[in-house]
Amino acid sequence: GHAGGITHLKFSSDGQCLITGGRKDCEMLCWDLRQPGKVLWRALRPVTTNQCMQFDLDQSGRYLISGGQDGCIRVWDTTLAPVVENDEPTLQPISEFPAHSDAVNGISLHPSLPLLASSSGQRKFPLP
């Protein structure tokens, strides 16, 4: 399960999986709804904040996209076989690129165009 409370969840396009992400938790988990409690794979992103760090799936359900606290956006291909790391099946990102100078906390794929929107920022207080 997750280390912190779940802050984002999304069903796969075929309705057979639920992907979840939580606060202060670098894992996004893919739960098999046909076998309750079974995690099919995890995808990792840098998250140590209480912020809701969103993710999205493309319309086909193949590509999972998420930002991270490091300002980068990562893409995973959910059809690829996960690699076992620490006894857990882990998807490896197929692409990663810097998008913002701060945490990427919002992300959305356009439903029909090759368009990605992202948002960034944390509450920060400058020192006097």
WOBEL-V232034 format. One record per backbone hydrogen bond with DSSP energy under -1.0 kcal/mol. NH is the residue of the N-H (numbers start at 0). CO is the residue of the C=O. Records with the same first field share a line. If there is no record, write none. Layout:
NH = CO + CO
This chain:
6 = 20
7 = 20
9 = 18
11 = 16
14 = 11
17 = 30
18 = 9
19 = 28
20 = 7
22 = 4
23 = 48
27 = 42
28 = 19
29 = 40
30 = 17
31 = 37
32 = 15
34 = 31
37 = 34
39 = 29
41 = 88
42 = 27
44 = 25
53 = 104
55 = 64
57 = 62
60 = 57
63 = 75
64 = 55
65 = 73
67 = 71
68 = 45
70 = 67
72 = 96
73 = 65
74 = 94
75 = 63
77 = 61
79 = 76
82 = 89
84 = 87
87 = 84
89 = 82
90 = 41
93 = 74
94 = 74
96 = 72
98 = 70
99 = 70
103 = 67
105 = 118
107 = 116
109 = 114
114 = 112
116 = 107
118 = 105
120 = 102
